[in-house]
Amino acid sequence: MEETENKKDKYKAVWLSHSSIADFLKCPRLYFLRNVYKDPRTAHKMNIITPQLALGQIVHEVVESLSVLPVEERFAISPLKKFDLAWEKVAGEKGGFASRDQEMEFKERGSMMLKKLEGNPGPTLKKAVKIKSESGLPYYWFSEGENIILCGKIDWIEYLEDSDSVHIIDFKTGKHEEDDSSLQLPIYLLLSANTQKRKVAKGSYWYLDRDDGLVEKNLPSNKTASEKVGKIASRINLARKINHFKCETGGCRYCIPFEKILRGEGKQVGISEYRQDLYILKN
């Protein structure tokens, strides 16, 4: 019994999410620098704040604030007002903006997204399911044998009353469409299936920057999703065990900016909600 309990120590487990898995697939060195390395001075991990990241952070924060409210109260206060208040968190260099003009360009994009959402609320005016977690971040034991936990925050889970099932939705604030090979919805499928009781009936991306934003995607079976995620999870777990995180090209566009931070070529501008030290690169 004691050995089993030790294996299920969540503080010693490898925590994986869609973003950390995506980092590893882009570049193992990027994965190490953003998800493993901790600054010895602060004991924090690090990230680089960019205008795109700042925009996504604030728009997602506003949308998430709607999901916790009763349906009839969600738009009692305009999302645009919430957006203006929340934007102060990323104003100026805190959001990686190089100039006031650039900041206003991105802020206007965010305002337009939420204006479209307010005019065409779709699923956000229907019942939603919230996954409860003592840590605030939904997770489950993906593999007890390999000591791997899968975690992540699903943007929106619509409750489909007719079938007593759910519709998982991920909001997109970028201009590019998610690739069909993306593991994001398969990971959210597994998270939803293992952290709440209702069947996942469908999954969609909601492109807030587009008029035809809600795009339904075919979901794999739970077994297929688990097998796909399991393959890359095992690779990451092995890389951590043998401490092998090499960039295949000796330095790529994904890992080089983080290497610059290590060389002191960055400026810390804040700390994220996940206690990452946030940096911008010096010119």
Secondary structure by P-SEA (a helix, b strand, c coil): caaaaaaacccccccccaaaaaaaaacaaaaaaccccccccccbbbbbbcaaaaaaaaaaaaaaaaaaccccccccccaaaaaaaacccccccccccccaaaaaaaaaaaaaaaaaaaacccccccbbbbbbbcccccccccccccbbbbbbbbcbbbbbccccbbbbbbbbccccccccccaaaaaaaaaaaccccccccbbbbbcccccccbbbbbbccaaaaaaaaaaaaaaaaaaaaacccccccccccccaaaaaaaacccccccccccccccccccc
